[in-house]
Amino acid sequence: MPVKVGRILEGTVSGITNFGAFIDLPGGERGMVHISEVADAYVKDINDYLKQNDRVKVKVLSINGEGKISLSIRKAEEESQIPFEERLAQFFKESEERLSDIKNRDNKRGKGAWRGN
């Protein structure tokens, strides 16, 4: 699964610093969870929450132009609390938007003209 903003992925803690943790993601990518994104409570010592090689769910917050990936454990947990029906409705909405974008892009390129569209 490619790393995209908004996605929830599972990764492995590969390094811990006093300001956050580095997470190895699928596909060989690596991101960082800032200490403020580890838990809803104040985190004084990240080692109280994470250990090397822990498997964690993270939400991709941003990917900057240099390829740095910002992650959140806290927001991944919040999102997992959303009822299935709401997540499914959101998926369908995003899917329809993507399909509409693809159709618009194809129409601008002139595709579909041979089918009478």
N, CA, C and O atoms as a printed pandas DataFrame, in Angstrom:
     atom_number atom_name residue_name chain_id  residue_number  x_coord  y_coord  z_coord
0              1         N          MET        A               1    0.854   -1.180    0.000
1              2        CA          MET        A               1    0.000    0.000    0.000
2              3         C          MET        A               1    0.895    1.236    0.000
3              4         O          MET        A               1    1.739    1.389    0.883
4              5         N          PRO        A               2    0.719    2.111   -0.975
5              6        CA          PRO        A               2    1.577    3.299   -1.036
6              7         C          PRO        A               2    1.305    4.256    0.126
7              8         O          PRO        A               2    0.207    4.307    0.680
8              9         N          VAL        A               3    2.332    4.999    0.465
9             10        CA          VAL        A               3    2.225    5.975    1.546
10            11         C          VAL        A               3    1.611    7.251    0.965
11            12         O          VAL        A               3    2.199    7.901    0.101
12            13         N          LYS        A               4    0.411    7.597    1.459
13            14        CA          LYS        A               4   -0.285    8.803    1.018
14            15         C          LYS        A               4   -0.857    9.499    2.240
15            16         O          LYS        A               4   -1.196    8.855    3.233
16            17         N          VAL        A               5   -0.961   10.803    2.162
17            18        CA          VAL        A               5   -1.516   11.591    3.260
18            19         C          VAL        A               5   -2.935   11.097    3.565
19            20         O          VAL        A               5   -3.752   10.911    2.663
20            21         N          GLY        A               6   -3.200   10.893    4.844
21            22        CA          GLY        A               6   -4.514   10.448    5.290
22            23         C          GLY        A               6   -4.621    8.951    5.504
23            24         O          GLY        A               6   -5.544    8.487    6.174
24            25         N          ARG        A               7   -3.698    8.194    4.950
25            26        CA          ARG        A               7   -3.737    6.734    5.084
26            27         C          ARG        A               7   -3.335    6.306    6.486
27            28         O          ARG        A               7   -2.531    6.958    7.152
28            29         N          ILE        A               8   -3.920    5.189    6.915
29            30        CA          ILE        A               8   -3.502    4.561    8.166
30            31         C          ILE        A               8   -2.737    3.302    7.787
31            32         O          ILE        A               8   -3.233    2.450    7.049
32            33         N          LEU        A               9   -1.517    3.204    8.310
33            34        CA          LEU        A               9   -0.621    2.105    7.985
34            35         C          LEU        A               9   -0.095    1.471    9.261
35            36         O          LEU        A               9   -0.170    2.061   10.339
36            37         N          GLU        A              10    0.434    0.269    9.127
37            38        CA          GLU        A              10    1.102   -0.364   10.251
38            39         C          GLU        A              10    2.588   -0.344    9.977
39            40         O          GLU        A              10    3.033   -0.633    8.866
40            41         N          GLY        A              11    3.351   -0.002   10.998
41            42        CA          GLY        A              11    4.796    0.075   10.854
42            43         C          GLY        A              11    5.496   -0.431   12.102
43            44         O          GLY        A              11    4.861   -0.845   13.072
44            45         N          THR        A              12    6.816   -0.387   12.053
45            46        CA          THR        A              12    7.640   -0.872   13.151
46            47         C          THR        A              12    8.535    0.249   13.662
47            48         O          THR        A              12    9.169    0.949   12.873
48            49         N          VAL        A              13    8.586    0.419   14.969
49            50        CA          VAL        A              13    9.456    1.424   15.577
50            51         C          VAL        A              13   10.904    1.014   15.314
51            52         O          VAL        A              13   11.346   -0.054   15.735
52            53         N          SER        A              14   11.634    1.883   14.609
53            54        CA          SER        A              14   13.018    1.563   14.259
54            55         C          SER        A              14   14.029    2.426   15.009
55            56         O          SER        A              14   15.227    2.142   14.996
56            57         N          GLY        A              15   13.545    3.477   15.659
57            58        CA          GLY        A              15   14.443    4.343   16.410
58            59         C          GLY        A              15   13.651    5.268   17.307
59            60         O          GLY        A              15   12.557    5.705   16.952
60            61         N          ILE        A              16   14.203    5.565   18.468
61            62        CA          ILE        A              16   13.538    6.443   19.427
62            63         C          ILE        A              16   14.505    7.554   19.820
63            64         O          ILE        A              16   15.666    7.305   20.143
64            65         N          THR        A              17   13.997    8.793   19.785
65            66        CA          THR        A              17   14.784    9.951   20.219
66            67         C          THR        A              17   13.996   10.669   21.305
67            68         O          THR        A              17   12.882   10.261   21.634
68            69         N          ASN        A              18   14.557   11.726   21.860
69            70        CA          ASN        A              18   13.821   12.471   22.886
70            71         C          ASN        A              18   12.695   13.316   22.287
71            72         O          ASN        A              18   11.860   13.826   23.034
72            73         N          PHE        A              19   12.647   13.478   20.967
73            74        CA          PHE        A              19   11.600   14.285   20.333
74            75         C          PHE        A              19   10.590   13.463   19.538
75            76         O          PHE        A              19    9.629   14.024   19.012
76            77         N          GLY        A              20   10.783   12.144   19.438
77            78        CA          GLY        A              20    9.844   11.321   18.705
78            79         C          GLY        A              20   10.403    9.951   18.393
79            80         O          GLY        A              20   11.395    9.509   18.972
80            81         N          ALA        A              21    9.727    9.281   17.446
81            82        CA          ALA        A              21   10.142    7.934   17.064
82            83         C          ALA        A              21   10.113    7.796   15.553
83            84         O          ALA        A              21    9.253    8.365   14.879
84            85         N          PHE        A              22   11.063    7.033   15.030
85            86        CA          PHE        A              22   11.102    6.732   13.608
86            87         C          PHE        A              22   10.396    5.407   13.380
87            88         O          PHE        A              22   10.585    4.445   14.123
88            89         N          ILE        A              23    9.575    5.379   12.331
89            90        CA          ILE        A              23    8.751    4.216   12.048
90            91         C          ILE        A              23    9.069    3.721   10.636
91            92         O          ILE        A              23    8.998    4.484    9.672
92            93         N          ASP        A              24    9.421    2.433   10.524
93            94        CA          ASP        A              24    9.597    1.804    9.216
94            95         C          ASP        A              24    8.225    1.413    8.699
95            96         O          ASP        A              24    7.472    0.707    9.370
96            97         N          LEU        A              25    7.905    1.882    7.491
97            98        CA          LEU        A              25    6.602    1.678    6.878
98            99         C          LEU        A              25    6.697    0.660    5.745
99           100         O          LEU        A              25    7.797    0.320    5.311
100          101         N          PRO        A              26    5.556    0.173    5.264
101          102        CA          PRO        A              26    5.570   -0.743    4.116
102          103         C          PRO        A              26    6.248   -0.089    2.906
103          104         O          PRO        A              26    6.182    1.127    2.729
104          105         N          GLY        A              27    6.885   -0.892    2.097
105          106        CA          GLY        A              27    7.526   -0.378    0.890
106          107         C          GLY        A              27    8.884    0.234    1.138
107          108         O          GLY        A              27    9.433    0.892    0.254
108          109         N          GLY        A              28    9.440    0.034    2.322
109          110        CA          GLY        A              28   10.768    0.559    2.612
110          111         C          GLY        A              28   10.807    2.028    2.997
111          112         O          GLY        A              28   11.890    2.593    3.153
112          113         N          GLU        A              29    9.657    2.655    3.151
113          114        CA          GLU        A              29    9.602    4.066    3.554
114          115         C          GLU        A              29    9.838    4.185    5.057
115          116         O          GLU        A              29    9.665    3.219    5.800
116          117         N          ARG        A              30   10.233    5.372    5.495
117          118        CA          ARG        A              30   10.422    5.644    6.920
118          119         C          ARG        A              30    9.825    7.017    7.228
119          120         O          ARG        A              30   10.021    7.983    6.491
120          121         N          GLY        A              31    9.098    7.070    8.333
121          122        CA          GLY        A              31    8.506    8.324    8.764
122          123         C          GLY        A              31    8.814    8.572   10.223
123          124         O          GLY        A              31    9.446    7.755   10.892
124          125         N          MET        A              32    8.349    9.733   10.712
125          126        CA          MET        A              32    8.601   10.074   12.103
126          127         C          MET        A              32    7.319   10.506   12.799
127          128         O          MET        A              32    6.515   11.265   12.258
128          129         N          VAL        A              33    7.154    9.998   14.018
129          130        CA          VAL        A              33    6.065   10.417   14.891
130          131         C          VAL        A              33    6.666   11.374   15.915
131          132         O          VAL        A              33    7.506   10.979   16.723
132          133         N          HIS        A              34    6.232   12.639   15.878
133          134        CA          HIS        A              34    6.696   13.610   16.884
134          135         C          HIS        A              34    6.119   13.199   18.234
135          136         O          HIS        A              34    5.043   12.605   18.296
136          137         N          ILE        A              35    6.820   13.509   19.296
137          138        CA          ILE        A              35    6.396   13.122   20.644
138          139         C          ILE        A              35    4.982   13.612   20.959
139          140         O          ILE        A              35    4.266   12.963   21.723
140          141         N          SER        A              36    4.569   14.740   20.387
141          142        CA          SER        A              36    3.218   15.274   20.624
142          143         C          SER        A              36    2.138   14.466   19.917
143          144         O          SER        A              36    0.953   14.650   20.193
144          145         N          GLU        A              37    2.530   13.566   19.002
145          146        CA          GLU        A              37    1.569   12.756   18.252
146          147         C          GLU        A              37    1.549   11.293   18.707
147          148         O          GLU        A              37    0.980   10.435   18.032
148          149         N          VAL        A              38    2.177   11.017   19.861
149          150        CA          VAL        A              38    2.231    9.640   20.365
150          151         C          VAL        A              38    0.957    9.278   21.125
151          152         O          VAL        A              38    0.427    8.181   20.953
152          153         N          ALA        A              39    0.464   10.186   21.961
153          154        CA          ALA        A              39   -0.712    9.900   22.793
154          155         C          ALA        A              39   -1.479   11.182   23.065
155          156         O          ALA        A              39   -0.957   12.283   22.892
156          157         N          ASP        A              40   -2.734   11.024   23.495
157          158        CA          ASP        A              40   -3.545   12.196   23.844
158          159         C          ASP        A              40   -3.040   12.867   25.111
159          160         O          ASP        A              40   -3.163   14.081   25.267
160          161         N          ALA        A              41   -2.474   12.080   26.011
161          162        CA          ALA        A              41   -1.934   12.623   27.259
162          163         C          ALA        A              41   -0.564   13.246   27.002
163          164         O          ALA        A              41    0.065   12.989   25.975
164          165         N          TYR        A              42   -0.115   14.062   27.942
165          166        CA          TYR        A              42    1.215   14.650   27.856
166          167         C          TYR        A              42    2.256   13.531   27.955
167          168         O          TYR        A              42    2.212   12.708   28.870
168          169         N          VAL        A              43    3.180   13.513   27.010
169          170        CA          VAL        A              43    4.217   12.488   26.983
170          171         C          VAL        A              43    5.531   13.130   27.428
171          172         O          VAL        A              43    6.148   13.891   26.683
172          173         N          LYS        A              44    5.942   12.812   28.640
173          174        CA          LYS        A              44    7.205   13.346   29.161
174          175         C          LYS        A              44    8.372   12.511   28.645
175          176         O          LYS        A              44    9.395   13.051   28.222
176          177         N          ASP        A              45    8.208   11.183   28.685
177          178        CA          ASP        A              45    9.250   10.266   28.232
178          179         C          ASP        A              45    8.641    9.296   27.230
179          180         O          ASP        A              45    7.813    8.460   27.592
180          181         N          ILE        A              46    9.042    9.407   25.997
181          182        CA          ILE        A              46    8.489    8.572   24.928
182          183         C          ILE        A              46    8.715    7.083   25.187
183          184         O          ILE        A              46    7.960    6.241   24.700
184          185         N          ASN        A              47    9.755    6.765   25.952
185          186        CA          ASN        A              47   10.050    5.364   26.270
186          187         C          ASN        A              47    8.975    4.719   27.152
187          188         O          ASN        A              47    8.920    3.495   27.268
188          189         N          ASP        A              48    8.124    5.539   27.770
189          190        CA          ASP        A              48    7.004    5.008   28.539
190          191         C          ASP        A              48    5.897    4.497   27.612
191          192         O          ASP        A              48    5.015    3.758   28.050
192          193         N          TYR        A              49    5.939    4.884   26.342
193          194        CA          TYR        A              49    4.895    4.535   25.384
194          195         C          TYR        A              49    5.369    3.605   24.269
195          196         O          TYR        A              49    4.603    2.766   23.796
196          197         N          LEU        A              50    6.614    3.748   23.852
197          198        CA          LEU        A              50    7.117    2.990   22.708
198          199         C          LEU        A              50    8.450    2.325   23.015
199          200         O          LEU        A              50    9.265    2.840   23.781
200          201         N          LYS        A              51    8.646    1.183   22.404
201          202        CA          LYS        A              51    9.916    0.464   22.499
202          203         C          LYS        A              51   10.378    0.096   21.089
203          204         O          LYS        A              51    9.566   -0.005   20.169
204          205         N          GLN        A              52   11.662   -0.099   20.928
205          206        CA          GLN        A              52   12.239   -0.541   19.657
206          207         C          GLN        A              52   11.514   -1.815   19.190
207          208         O          GLN        A              52   11.245   -2.709   19.992
208          209         N          ASN        A              53   11.205   -1.887   17.905
209          210        CA          ASN        A              53   10.540   -3.026   17.247
210          211         C          ASN        A              53    9.063   -3.182   17.565
211          212         O          ASN        A              53    8.458   -4.166   17.139
212          213         N          ASP        A              54    8.448   -2.242   18.304
213          214        CA          ASP        A              54    6.997   -2.274   18.510
214          215         C          ASP        A              54    6.299   -2.113   17.170
215          216         O          ASP        A              54    6.750   -1.346   16.319
216          217         N          ARG        A              55    5.192   -2.839   16.978
217          218        CA          ARG        A              55    4.337   -2.645   15.805
218          219         C          ARG        A              55    3.282   -1.621   16.193
219          220         O          ARG        A              55    2.616   -1.765   17.218
220          221         N          VAL        A              56    3.128   -0.575   15.365
221          222        CA          VAL        A              56    2.179    0.492   15.668
222          223         C          VAL        A              56    1.383    0.869   14.425
223          224         O          VAL        A              56    1.860    0.746   13.296
224          225         N          LYS        A              57    0.156    1.333   14.662
225          226        CA          LYS        A              57   -0.649    1.905   13.588
226          227         C          LYS        A              57   -0.418    3.403   13.600
227          228         O          LYS        A              57   -0.433    4.042   14.652
228          229         N          VAL        A              58   -0.203    3.957   12.409
229          230        CA          VAL        A              58    0.054    5.389   12.281
230          231         C          VAL        A              58   -0.782    5.979   11.156
231          232         O          VAL        A              58   -1.132    5.296   10.194
232          233         N          LYS        A              59   -1.091    7.250   11.298
233          234        CA          LYS        A              59   -1.769    7.983   10.231
234          235         C          LYS        A              59   -0.747    8.910    9.592
235          236         O          LYS        A              59    0.014    9.577   10.293
236          237         N          VAL        A              60   -0.727    8.955    8.265
237          238        CA          VAL        A              60    0.189    9.825    7.538
238          239         C          VAL        A              60   -0.393   11.236    7.557
239          240         O          VAL        A              60   -1.456   11.489    6.990
240          241         N          LEU        A              61    0.322   12.156    8.222
241          242        CA          LEU        A              61   -0.140   13.545    8.337
242          243         C          LEU        A              61    0.304   14.384    7.153
243          244         O          LEU        A              61   -0.473   15.174    6.616
244          245         N          SER        A              62    1.566   14.211    6.743
245          246        CA          SER        A              62    2.077   15.020    5.633
246          247         C          SER        A              62    3.319   14.360    5.052
247          248         O          SER        A              62    3.991   13.556    5.699
248          249         N          ILE        A              63    3.595   14.732    3.805
249          250        CA          ILE        A              63    4.825   14.336    3.126
250          251         C          ILE        A              63    5.349   15.605    2.487
251          252         O          ILE        A              63    4.714   16.156    1.588
252          253         N          ASN        A              64    6.510   16.081    2.944
253          254        CA          ASN        A              64    7.007   17.342    2.402
254          255         C          ASN        A              64    7.757   17.108    1.093
255          256         O          ASN        A              64    7.927   15.964    0.669
256          257         N          GLY        A              65    8.191   18.158    0.471
257          258        CA          GLY        A              65    8.867   18.085   -0.820
258          259         C          GLY        A              65   10.155   17.295   -0.806
259          260         O          GLY        A              65   10.607   16.830   -1.852
260          261         N          GLU        A              66   10.750   17.138    0.351
261          262        CA          GLU        A              66   11.987   16.372    0.478
262          263         C          GLU        A              66   11.712   14.906    0.789
263          264         O          GLU        A              66   12.647   14.127    0.978
264          265         N          GLY        A              67   10.430   14.522    0.843
265          266        CA          GLY        A              67   10.072   13.137    1.116
266          267         C          GLY        A              67    9.982   12.784    2.586
267          268         O          GLY        A              67    9.833   11.609    2.924
268          269         N          LYS        A              68   10.068   13.775    3.475
269          270        CA          LYS        A              68    9.940   13.500    4.902
270          271         C          LYS        A              68    8.471   13.235    5.226
271          272         O          LYS        A              68    7.586   14.006    4.855
272          273         N          ILE        A              69    8.236   12.123    5.929
273          274        CA          ILE        A              69    6.876   11.684    6.229
274          275         C          ILE        A              69    6.579   11.920    7.697
275          276         O          ILE        A              69    7.266   11.401    8.577
276          277         N          SER        A              70    5.534   12.720    7.951
277          278        CA          SER        A              70    5.106   13.023    9.315
278          279         C          SER        A              70    3.942   12.109    9.668
279          280         O          SER        A              70    2.975   12.011    8.912
280          281         N          LEU        A              71    4.034   11.432   10.824
281          282        CA          LEU        A              71    3.057   10.424   11.223
282          283         C          LEU        A              71    2.434   10.757   12.576
283          284         O          LEU        A              71    2.969   11.558   13.343
284          285         N          SER        A              72    1.279   10.121   12.856
285          286        CA          SER        A              72    0.621   10.284   14.151
286          287         C          SER        A              72    0.043    8.954   14.616
287          288         O          SER        A              72   -0.740    8.330   13.900
288          289         N          ILE        A              73    0.422    8.526   15.796
289          290        CA          ILE        A              73   -0.194    7.351   16.419
290          291         C          ILE        A              73   -1.529    7.765   17.020
291          292         O          ILE        A              73   -2.517    7.035   16.934
292          293         N          ARG        A              74   -1.544    8.928   17.619
293          294        CA          ARG        A              74   -2.733    9.457   18.288
294          295         C          ARG        A              74   -3.924    9.551   17.330
295          296         O          ARG        A              74   -5.030    9.127   17.663
296          297         N          LYS        A              75   -3.692   10.104   16.150
297          298        CA          LYS        A              75   -4.787   10.282   15.182
298          299         C          LYS        A              75   -5.204    8.962   14.548
299          300         O          LYS        A              75   -6.359    8.807   14.152
300          301         N          ALA        A              76   -4.286    8.013   14.445
301          302        CA          ALA        A              76   -4.648    6.682   13.936
302          303         C          ALA        A              76   -5.595    6.000   14.913
303          304         O          ALA        A              76   -6.545    5.337   14.499
304          305         N          GLU        A              77   -5.343    6.160   16.195
305          306        CA          GLU        A              77   -6.219    5.574   17.213
306          307         C          GLU        A              77   -7.582    6.251   17.214
307          308         O          GLU        A              77   -8.607    5.582   17.342
308          309         N          GLU        A              78   -7.601    7.579   17.070
309          310        CA          GLU        A              78   -8.871    8.313   17.022
310          311         C          GLU        A              78   -9.715    7.829   15.857
311          312         O          GLU        A              78  -10.917    7.601   15.999
312          313         N          GLU        A              79   -9.078    7.674   14.707
313          314        CA          GLU        A              79   -9.810    7.277   13.509
314          315         C          GLU        A              79  -10.342    5.858   13.616
315          316         O          GLU        A              79  -11.391    5.547   13.051
316          317         N          SER        A              80   -9.638    4.996   14.330
317          318        CA          SER        A              80  -10.113    3.619   14.475
318          319         C          SER        A              80  -11.359    3.562   15.354
319          320         O          SER        A              80  -12.047    2.541   15.377
320          321         N          GLN        A              81  -11.663    4.648   16.082
321          322        CA          GLN        A              81  -12.864    4.708   16.916
322          323         C          GLN        A              81  -14.103    5.122   16.109
323          324         O          GLN        A              81  -15.223    5.022   16.610
324          325         N          ILE        A              82  -13.915    5.581   14.880
325          326        CA          ILE        A              82  -15.035    5.993   14.035
326          327         C          ILE        A              82  -15.810    4.744   13.623
327          328         O          ILE        A              82  -15.207    3.758   13.199
328          329         N          PRO        A              83  -17.142    4.771   13.740
329          330        CA          PRO        A              83  -17.938    3.597   13.362
330          331         C          PRO        A              83  -17.716    3.183   11.907
331          332         O          PRO        A              83  -17.436    4.012   11.041
332          333         N          PHE        A              84  -17.847    1.898   11.670
333          334        CA          PHE        A              84  -17.608    1.337   10.344
334          335         C          PHE        A              84  -18.438    2.038    9.274
335          336         O          PHE        A              84  -17.930    2.324    8.190
336          337         N          GLU        A              85  -19.701    2.318    9.561
337          338        CA          GLU        A              85  -20.589    2.923    8.573
338          339         C          GLU        A              85  -20.073    4.293    8.127
339          340         O          GLU        A              85  -20.145    4.639    6.948
340          341         N          GLU        A              86  -19.553    5.064    9.079
341          342        CA          GLU        A              86  -19.015    6.383    8.726
342          343         C          GLU        A              86  -17.749    6.249    7.876
343          344         O          GLU        A              86  -17.556    7.002    6.923
344          345         N          ARG        A              87  -16.892    5.292    8.223
345          346        CA          ARG        A              87  -15.676    5.077    7.422
346          347         C          ARG        A              87  -16.031    4.615    6.020
347          348         O          ARG        A              87  -15.401    5.038    5.051
348          349         N          LEU        A              88  -17.042    3.742    5.897
349          350        CA          LEU        A              88  -17.471    3.260    4.592
350          351         C          LEU        A              88  -18.048    4.406    3.754
351          352         O          LEU        A              88  -17.753    4.515    2.564
352          353         N          ALA        A              89  -18.858    5.246    4.368
353          354        CA          ALA        A              89  -19.424    6.396    3.656
354          355         C          ALA        A              89  -18.309    7.329    3.177
355          356         O          ALA        A              89  -18.361    7.837    2.057
356          357         N          GLN        A              90  -17.305    7.553    4.024
357          358        CA          GLN        A              90  -16.175    8.401    3.638
358          359         C          GLN        A              90  -15.410    7.774    2.477
359          360         O          GLN        A              90  -15.000    8.475    1.551
360          361         N          PHE        A              91  -15.217    6.454    2.523
361          362        CA          PHE        A              91  -14.528    5.760    1.440
362          363         C          PHE        A              91  -15.269    5.945    0.121
363          364         O          PHE        A              91  -14.650    6.254   -0.897
364          365         N          PHE        A              92  -16.602    5.757    0.128
365          366        CA          PHE        A              92  -17.388    5.908   -1.096
366          367         C          PHE        A              92  -17.316    7.343   -1.621
367          368         O          PHE        A              92  -17.214    7.558   -2.829
368          369         N          LYS        A              93  -17.368    8.313   -0.723
369          370        CA          LYS        A              93  -17.282    9.716   -1.133
370          371         C          LYS        A              93  -15.942    9.997   -1.814
371          372         O          LYS        A              93  -15.899   10.590   -2.892
372          373         N          GLU        A              94  -14.845    9.564   -1.176
373          374        CA          GLU        A              94  -13.519    9.783   -1.759
374          375         C          GLU        A              94  -13.359    9.027   -3.067
375          376         O          GLU        A              94  -12.732    9.531   -3.998
376          377         N          SER        A              95  -13.917    7.827   -3.149
377          378        CA          SER        A              95  -13.838    7.026   -4.361
378          379         C          SER        A              95  -14.570    7.718   -5.517
379          380         O          SER        A              95  -14.058    7.771   -6.635
380          381         N          GLU        A              96  -15.751    8.240   -5.245
381          382        CA          GLU        A              96  -16.517    8.966   -6.271
382          383         C          GLU        A              96  -15.759   10.205   -6.737
383          384         O          GLU        A              96  -15.759   10.520   -7.927
384          385         N          GLU        A              97  -15.110   10.913   -5.802
385          386        CA          GLU        A              97  -14.339   12.099   -6.170
386          387         C          GLU        A              97  -13.159   11.728   -7.067
387          388         O          GLU        A              97  -12.881   12.414   -8.051
388          389         N          ARG        A              98  -12.474   10.649   -6.727
389          390        CA          ARG        A              98  -11.340   10.213   -7.553
390          391         C          ARG        A              98  -11.810    9.787   -8.938
391          392         O          ARG        A              98  -11.178   10.122   -9.940
392          393         N          LEU        A              99  -12.923    9.045   -8.998
393          394        CA          LEU        A              99  -13.462    8.603  -10.281
394          395         C          LEU        A              99  -13.872    9.803  -11.137
395          396         O          LEU        A              99  -13.640    9.816  -12.345
396          397         N          SER        A             100  -14.474   10.795  -10.515
397          398        CA          SER        A             100  -14.870   12.005  -11.229
398          399         C          SER        A             100  -13.642   12.738  -11.775
399          400         O          SER        A             100  -13.656   13.218  -12.908
400          401         N          ASP        A             101  -12.577   12.822  -10.964
401          402        CA          ASP        A             101  -11.339   13.463  -11.414
402          403         C          ASP        A             101  -10.752   12.732  -12.619
403          404         O          ASP        A             101  -10.288   13.366  -13.567
404          405         N          ILE        A             102  -10.772   11.410  -12.582
405          406        CA          ILE        A             102  -10.231   10.615  -13.693
406          407         C          ILE        A             102  -11.060   10.837  -14.955
407          408         O          ILE        A             102  -10.507   11.011  -16.041
408          409         N          LYS        A             103  -12.382   10.830  -14.813
409          410        CA          LYS        A             103  -13.250   11.060  -15.971
410          411         C          LYS        A             103  -13.021   12.450  -16.560
411          412         O          LYS        A             103  -12.956   12.599  -17.780
412          413         N          ASN        A             104  -12.899   13.464  -15.711
413          414        CA          ASN        A             104  -12.652   14.821  -16.192
414          415         C          ASN        A             104  -11.318   14.918  -16.909
415          416         O          ASN        A             104  -11.212   15.579  -17.943
416          417         N          ARG        A             105  -10.298   14.264  -16.366
417          418        CA          ARG        A             105   -8.974   14.290  -16.977
418          419         C          ARG        A             105   -9.012   13.595  -18.343
419          420         O          ARG        A             105   -8.416   14.080  -19.305
420          421         N          ASP        A             106   -9.709   12.467  -18.423
421          422        CA          ASP        A             106   -9.812   11.747  -19.695
422          423         C          ASP        A             106  -10.581   12.564  -20.736
423          424         O          ASP        A             106  -10.217   12.565  -21.913
424          425         N          ASN        A             107  -11.636   13.255  -20.313
425          426        CA          ASN        A             107  -12.404   14.078  -21.246
426          427         C          ASN        A             107  -11.566   15.234  -21.781
427          428         O          ASN        A             107  -11.699   15.608  -22.946
428          429         N          LYS        A             108  -10.707   15.801  -20.943
429          430        CA          LYS        A             108   -9.837   16.889  -21.390
430          431         C          LYS        A             108   -8.814   16.393  -22.403
431          432         O          LYS        A             108   -8.376   17.152  -23.267
432          433         N          ARG        A             109   -8.436   15.143  -22.302
433          434        CA          ARG        A             109   -7.465   14.559  -23.225
434          435         C          ARG        A             109   -8.119   14.074  -24.511
435          436         O          ARG        A             109   -7.435   13.687  -25.458
436          437         N          GLY        A             110   -9.445   14.099  -24.538
437          438        CA          GLY        A             110  -10.141   13.668  -25.740
438          439         C          GLY        A             110  -10.428   12.192  -25.796
439          440         O          GLY        A             110  -10.862   11.693  -26.834
440          441         N          LYS        A             111  -10.201   11.474  -24.714
441          442        CA          LYS        A             111  -10.496   10.056  -24.696
442          443         C          LYS        A             111  -11.992    9.865  -24.647
443          444         O          LYS        A             111  -12.708   10.702  -24.097
444          445         N          GLY        A             112  -12.463    8.802  -25.200
445          446        CA          GLY        A             112  -13.879    8.509  -25.195
446          447         C          GLY        A             112  -14.586    9.091  -26.412
447          448         O          GLY        A             112  -15.770    8.815  -26.603
448          449         N          ALA        A             113  -13.919    9.879  -27.239
449          450        CA          ALA        A             113  -14.556   10.488  -28.410
450          451         C          ALA        A             113  -14.988    9.433  -29.414
451          452         O          ALA        A             113  -15.986    9.626  -30.108
452          453         N          TRP        A             114  -14.274    8.337  -29.509
453          454        CA          TRP        A             114  -14.622    7.284  -30.468
454          455         C          TRP        A             114  -15.842    6.492  -30.023
455          456         O          TRP        A             114  -16.458    5.793  -30.828
456          457         N          ARG        A             115  -16.188    6.595  -28.773
457          458        CA          ARG        A             115  -17.359    5.856  -28.284
458          459         C          ARG        A             115  -18.602    6.748  -28.308
459          460         O          ARG        A             115  -19.663    6.359  -27.819
460          461         N          GLY        A             116  -18.465    7.919  -28.867
461          462        CA          GLY        A             116  -19.615    8.820  -28.950
462          463         C          GLY        A             116  -19.850    9.615  -27.682
463          464         O          GLY        A             116  -20.933   10.171  -27.496
464          465         N          ASN        A             117  -18.850    9.682  -26.798
465          466        CA          ASN        A             117  -18.994   10.432  -25.540
466          467         C          ASN        A             117  -18.671   11.888  -25.734
467          468         O          ASN        A             117  -18.739   12.668  -24.784
